[in-house]
Amino acid sequence: MTTTISTHTSIEPAILYFGTPVVLISTCNEDGSANLAPMSSAFWLGWRAMLGMSRRSQTVRNMQRTGECVLNLPSDALVAAVDRLALTTGVNPVPPYKQERGYRFVPDKFGRAGLTPLAAETVLAPRVAECPVNLEAVVEAVHPVAEDDPEQKGGIAAVEVRIQRVHVHEDIRMDGTANRIDPDKWRPLIMSFQKLYGLGPQVHESTLAQIPERAYRSPDVDRARLT
């Protein structure tokens, strides 16, 4: 029997952010003003998204109060605007744990980033004009995370949202189709271990591409049409 020698090393990294798309979440504050927050702990299932966030953030507070938001997906060309939102918060006064990390209160996040608000169709939260993708969404559930750990209990959650409307810039649509995104035209901004990246070119055709996209169509699409 041949023994394979592992080339791995056991490590304990403080974070496990191996690379996910950046999302700018827009919500409405209690006074009617708009909040805009960058995050990257997000993934999609059909027309639903799971958003991993601190329950103490202004964004989560707004989402729980209003039950809605817009997920704006920036391209890599918007990296400077996204970075201008780093270390800013909509919570005033700034919580001690954020003060220790260098955060400061900024009431006008759109102005700070140099981005333009657009009216949404199904929610009160604004869209971001410059982002190639705007996803209007409603909150369906807030799932507690790490409730087994006394130190983390009540601190973080996975917010489940259902998409109600998808808006995209024309230049990322696939030619000759009505409802498809061209992955060679769409260049998402990626966060990997606290650094921002763009995508490289396609490295291989996936066998999964043999399955038509329509096979994955969620019933939530039909539900969104009624909104």
CORCORWO-V17199 format. One record per helix or strand of 2 or more residues. SS is the DSSP state (H for helix, E for strand). FROM is the first residue (numbers start at 1). TO is the last residue. If there is no record, write none. Layout:
# CORCORWO-V17199
ss: (SS/SS)
from: (FROM/FROM)
to: (TO/TO)
This chain:
# CORCORWO-V17199
ss: (E/E/E/E/E/H/E/H/E/H/E/H/E/E/E/E/H/E/E/H/H/H)
from: (20/23/34/42/48/58/68/76/88/96/104/109/117/127/133/156/170/190/195/207/213/219)
to: (21/28/39/45/54/66/73/83/89/100/105/113/118/128/145/168/172/192/197/210/216/225)
